[in-house]
Amino acid sequence: MKVRFTKMQGAGNDFVVIDNVRQNLHISPGQVRRLANRQRGIGCDQVLIVSPPDSPDADFRYHIFNADGSEAGQCGNGARCFARFVREQRLSSKSHLKVQAPNGLMQLETGNDGQISAEMGIPIFTPTAVPFTTDQEQLEYTINASGTSLTIGVLSMGNPHAVIAVDDIHKAPVASLGAAIEKHPQFSDRVNVGFMQILSRDEIKLRVFERGAGETLACGTGACAAVVHGIRKNLLNNAVTVHLPGGKLSVAWEGDGTAAWLSGPTASVFEGTINLHNR
C-alpha cells in the first residue's frame, strides 16, 4: 500500500500527517510503528490522520497515534500542525476550524502572523476521569516511583498528565523517572510526565516524557498541564511562556471552568510517499 504523507513539526514535536480525505486508508498499529520508526520509517513522535467529519458541527476529524501504535486522546502541537496542514493542502481556507478530536470538538485559529492557536479544553482534575487511583481529590499527591517519594500534580488535558516541580530541568532524571511514573500502577491508562522548572511568574522550562513515545522535544498538552498546575498553586500568572527543548510555546488559562489555549509556530518539513505492508 502506497501512502502519501507530510512530515511536520511544532516546537520540535514532530508528526507524520496523512490526508485521509483524498485517500481511503486504514492504518494499523503495526503500520503506525513503521511510519514512526526513525531508522526504518519516516520518524516521528506521533502519526495524525486527517479525515472527513461525521458531525455537522465539525470541519474535519482526526486521530492521533503514538509512536508505539497506541491511540492518544489529544495532542496540542499535533492539532496546531493539523490546522496548517489543511490550509497548505487546500482542504480548507478557513482561519477558524472546528475539529473532531478523539476526546471531543476543539477549535483551531490561524492568526495573521502565522501563529496557530488551539483550544485545548477545560482541564479535568477529578481523579477517576484522569484516570488516577486515589482516595480523594487533592491539589497534589504523593507517590513512590523508583524508590523515591514524589509530589505530583495530576490532571487531564484530554490525556493524563503528572507534573513534577524541579530546581534544574537539565539535571532532572527525565528518562528513568519518566518511564517509572508513566507505568505507575495508580495510572491505569499510563501517563505523560512533565518536569517543570519555574523561572518567573510568566516563564517556565519544561521537559516531557510522553507515554508511548518517551521524551520529546515538545508536548503541547504537557505545556498546558504544567502551566495549569502552576496557576492552581498560585506560582504562575494566567499567560505563560513555556521553554521546551524544541522551542517556545505560549499557554493561557483563566482558571477553573475555562479552556486552556496553546499557541506557537508550526512548520511543514517535507512531503513524500511510503510503501507500507498490509499489516
ABEGO torsion letter per residue (X at the ends): XBBBBBBBBBGGBBBBBBBAAABBBBBBAAAAAAAABAAABAEBABBBBBBBBABAABABBBBBBBAAGBBBABBAAAAAAAAAAAAAAGABABABBBBBBAAEBBBBBBBAAGBBBBBAEBBBABAAAOBBBBABBBABBBBBBGGBBBBBBBBBAGBBBBBBBBABAAABBAAAAAAAAAABAABAAEBBBBBBBBABAABBBBBBBBBGAEBBABBAAAAAAAAAAAAAAGABBABBBBBBAAEBBBBBBAEBGBBBBBBEBBBBABBBBBBBBBX
